[in-house]
Amino acid sequence: MGNTLLGNVVEVDRLSFDAKRVTIHWTDGHRSIYDAVWLRDNCPADRDALSGQRLVDIAELPEHPAIGAVSQSSGTAVLVTWRGEPKSSWYALEWLREHCYCEGHRQSRQRAPAPWRADQSASLLWMEYAHVLASKSAAATWLRAILEQGIAFLQGVPAADGKVLDIARLLGYVRETNYGRIFNVRPVTSPSNLAYSERGLGVHTDNPYREPVPGLQILHCLQADEGGGGSLFVDGFAVAAELRSQDSPAFDTLARVMAPFAFRDDGVDLQADRHLIELTPDRRVRAVHYNSRSIRPVSLPSEELEAFYHAYRALSRLLRDRRFEFRVKLASGDLVAFNNRRVLHGRTAYSPAAGRWLQGCYVDYDGLTSNLAVLERKL
């Protein structure tokens, strides 16, 4: 038996089955096991041919489907006949191999982040705006860097008011907030948010008081300050890994305890509780939420306060550690896009007379993964 899968010759060595599963041994040495309930749930005949969307609900399917027979046809598909049902299901071998759900394949489908420290900042991607605009391959490279490293830069972006929205379209869909579709980072009189002052700001997550927390942030430098106003970036995933290694109880505390964040002015009153370190169900770091300006008094039993403050302080110290802090002076026409739930950002103080002007916007994170997937499919 043989077939060609995804451009690589991968042949079926042998196929076996019982009532509960189908096992395929491939000639490259891999073994795939497909449970009957999974196969029945993913029967291609139960999906619309045009959209690929499901036509049945799980409650309409047999609770304990049983395989009656399995055969291979033309080296390209497997036919499963169901016991007790007047139904058979065809599965393309290419599709079965692509959707193998063994542990190795499950892990390979997750795009592993590439944590970085200050001494690895040379690996962060800088590209020319014109190149990214003109080439789908270059655009995919830039988007992939944001996905994997959490941050990427562009040079040569025209320093024009509103240009940041053109970059936003490369990433996905703009998230409008109380700050508007676009926000201008420059000093104003009596600011309700210290971002709109000339003060230096420690690294932080933007808007942890919002639901959802903005996924991506873009900052476009329209006018630089030749003196101060340097930008700071820290990979929160690298810091979280360091904390986990140094002080696992502190890491666990920040992953367990939720802290309140809030922002209020004349027009809004925003509040949300967040884990400072948010984990996936399998305990991978999903997000780091840290903003010392907007955190509010925690509400915990006295016996838990000491552990929380110890952990909170340990995280804060690591975020200030120069081993993790990448400093860069954005010039006019430079632009940075970053994962706001991973990469923390800040700045050094600057003179309000210097005219420093950054323009930014927020973009939903799912737009990045969607646009990259479409580009990679086309390429």
N, C-alpha and C positions, 0 to 999 in steps of 0.2 A: 504494500500500500504506500502511496506517496502523494504529497501535495506541496505547493509552494506557499509560504506564509510571509506576508509583509516584506517581500523581497529577499528573504532568506529561505533556503531549502530546508524545511523541517518536515520530516516524514513521520507518519504514524507507524510505529514498530508493531504494536499490538493493542488490541482493544478488548476490554472485558466489562462485565456488568453483573449486577444482581438487582433485586427489587428496589434497593435503596440508593444505588449510585452507579455511575459510569466511570471507569478508569481508563485513561489513555496514556500509554507509554510512547513517548516520542523518541525518534532516533538520535536526538541530541542528548539523550539521557534524562530529560525532564519527565516527571510524571504529574499528570493533572487528574484530580478527582472532582467529579461534579455530582452533587447530591440531587436526588430525585425531586425534592421540593423546590430546589433552586432551578432545575431545568424546567419543571412545570410552570413555575412563575415567569420564566423568561422565554416561553414558547413564542417564536417569531410570528406565528399565525394569530396571536392575540394582540398584535400591534398594528396600528394603521400604517399601511405601506408608504404613504407620502410623508407623514410627520414623524413616524416612529413612536408615537405616543400610545400608551396602553389603552386597550379597549375593554378590559375586564378589571374588576377589583379583586384583591386577594381573597375576600370573603366568598367570592363566586367559584373559587378553585377548590379541588379536593384537599382536605386537611392532611391526608397521608397518601399522596400519590405513589403508585407503585409501577416500576418499569417492567413491562412484559417482554420486550425484545429490543435489541439494538443491532443495527447493521450499518455498514459504510457504503456510500454510493459514489462511484466515479472518483474516489480519492479526494473529494472536496467537501463532503458533508456526511453527517451522521443522522440516521433516522431512528427515533425513539418511538416505540409503540407502547401505549399506556394500558396497563392492566385494569379492566373494569370500566374503561371509557372507550367510546367509539372515536378515538382521536389518536393521531400520530403527529410528531413534531420533527421538523428538519432543522438541524443546526449546522451552519457552515463551520468547517474545521478552523478556518482562519479566525472566525469570531470566537470559537471556544478557546483557542490558544490566547487570543488577546484578552479574554476575560477570565483566565485562570485565576482562582482566588486563593492559591497557596500563600503561605506567609511571605515568601520571597517576592512574588508578584505584587502582593498588596503593598509591600514596602517600596517597591520600585515605582509604583504609581504616585507615590507622594514625592513631590519636589522638595528635596531636603534643603533647608536653608544653609547658607554658607556664612557662619558667624565670622566677624572680623574685629580686630583691635586696631589701635592707632598705628602700630608698626606695620600693619598690613593695608594701610589706606591706599598704597600705590595700586592695589588690585581693584579699587573702586573704579567704575567705568565712567569715562568722559568721552563724549562723542560730539561731532559737529551736527548742529541742527539741520543744516541743508542735506547732509548725508542721510540722516534718519528720515527726513521728509521724502527723499527721492527713492529710497530703497526699502522694500518690504523686508528683506533680509536684515538690514541694519536696524529697522524699527523693531523687529523681533528680538534682536540681540539686546537692544536697550531695555525693552520690556522684561526680558528674561533676567537681566541684571537686577531690576527692581524686585522681581519675584524672589530671586535667590539670595541676593545680598541686602535687600531691603532698601536700596538707595542707588541712584544713578544720576549723572550730571549731563547737561548739554551746554555747549558753547556756541556763540554766534547767533543766539536767538534775538531777533530785532527788539530793541528796547522800546517797545510801543505799548501804550496803555491798552489793556485788554488782550494782549498777545498770549497771555497765559492760558486763555480758553482754547486756543488752537492746540496747545500741547495737551490740554485736558482731553480733547477728543481722541488723541492717540491712546490715552489710558482708559477711557470709559466715559462715565456719566458724572457730571458735576453735581455735588451735594450742596444745595443752597441752605444756608443757615441764617441766624439772626445777623450775621456779619455780611450777608449778601452772597451772590454767586462768586464775586471777587472781593477780596479784602486787601486793603493797603496798609502795609506795615511801615509806618512812619509816625513821628511824634505829633500828637494833637494836644490841645489845651484841656486839662482836667480829664485825662483818660479814665474810662471805667475799667479798662483792662491794661495792665502794665506792658503788654506787647506794644501798645501804641504810645510808648514813652521812649526816652533815650537810654533807659537803664539797661545794664547787663542782665541777662536772664540765664539762670542755670538750665541745664538740659531738662526737658519735660515732654510729656505727651500732650498734644493739643486736645482740648474739649473732652476730658474724661467724664465730665458731668453730662454728656449728651448721649442719647440712645438712638442709633448706635454711635459709638465713638467713630469719628471720621477715619476711613480706612487708609486713604492716600492723601498726601499733601504735596502741593507744588508751590515752590517759591521762585519767582523770577526777579532777578536784580535789574531794575530800571536805572538806578543811580547808586553808585557805590560811595562809601565814605573812605577816603584815602587814609584816614587815621584809625578810628576804631570800627566797631560794627562787624568784627569777624564772626563767622558762623561756627558753631560747635555741633558735632554729631557723635552719638554714641550708639553702638549696636546693643540694644537691650537684651537680645538673645545671648550675646557673648557674656554680658554682665550676669544674667540669670544663671548661666552655666557655671560661672565662677562662684557665685553665691552657693549654688547647689553643691559644688565641690568643697568649698571652704566651711560651710555652715548649713548642713542639710536641714536641721530643725528650723532655722530662720527661713530658709526657702519654703519649707512646708507651711510655716505660719502665714507667709504672704500669699501662698496659694490657697489657703483655707479661709482666712479672715477677709471680709470685705470692708473697704474703707469708703466713707462718703465723700463725694466731690460735689461742688456747687458753684454756680456763677449767677450773680444777680446784677441787673442794672434797671434803669427806668422801664425798659421794654420787655425783659425776660426774667424768668426765675427757673433756672435749670438745675436739676439735681439727679444724681445717680450713684449707686453703690457699685464699686469695682474691686476685684481682686487686683492687688498691685502686680502679682504674677498670675496670669491666667493660664490654665493647663487644658489640654485636650483630655478625653477620657482615658487615653493610654499614657497620660502624664508627660506628653511633650509640651514645651512652652508654646502657647498660642499667641500671647500678647503680654506686654509690660505696660502698665498704666501708672505713671508717676507724674505728679504735678504739685509741687510744694506750695504754689500760689493758690490753688483751688481746693486742696484737701480741707475737710472740715473735721471737727472733733469726733473722734471715733467713739462708738458706744459699745463698750465691752465690759464684762465682769472684771472686777479689780484683779483677780488672779490671772487674767489673760493679758492685762495691759503691759506688764513687764516684758513678756515674750514678744508682743507685737512691736513695742518700741525698740527692742533690741534688733528685731528683724528689719524694721523700717529704717533704722539708723545704719545697719549693715549695708542695705541696698543703696542708701543715699551716698555712703562713703565710696562704694564701688563706682557709682555713676559719676563721681567727682574725680576718680582715679585717672591720672593722665595716661595710663596704659591703654585706656579704652577710648579716650577723647580725640577725635579727629577734628583739627582746626583748619579752616580754609577761609580765604578772603574772596568772596564772590565779586567778580568784576561786572561792569555793565554788560548785559547780554548773556550772562551765565544763568543757568536754571538748574534747580535740583528737584527731583521727585523722590519721595520716600514713603515707606510704610509707616504711618503714624502710630500704629499699634506695636511697632517693633523698634524703629530708630527714633531715639529721643534727640531733640534739637534745642539749641540755645544760642546765645550771642554774647559778645563783649559789649560794653557800653560804648556810646559814640556821642558826638556833638550834634545837637539838634540843628545847628547852623550848617552842618555839612550837607544836608539834603538827602541823606540815605533813604532809598525808597525801594522796598521789595513789594511785589504784588503777588498774591497767592490765591489759591482756591483748594477746595477739598473734592476728592473724587471717590466714588464707591469702589471698594476693592474688587468686587466681582467683575467689574468692567475690565480690569487688568488681566485677570485670568481668562476671561472670555476673548478679549481681543488677541491675546497671545496665542490661544488655542486655534483661533481662526487663521491667524497668520501662519502658524506652523503647519496647519492642514493644507494651506495653499502652497506652501514652500515644499 
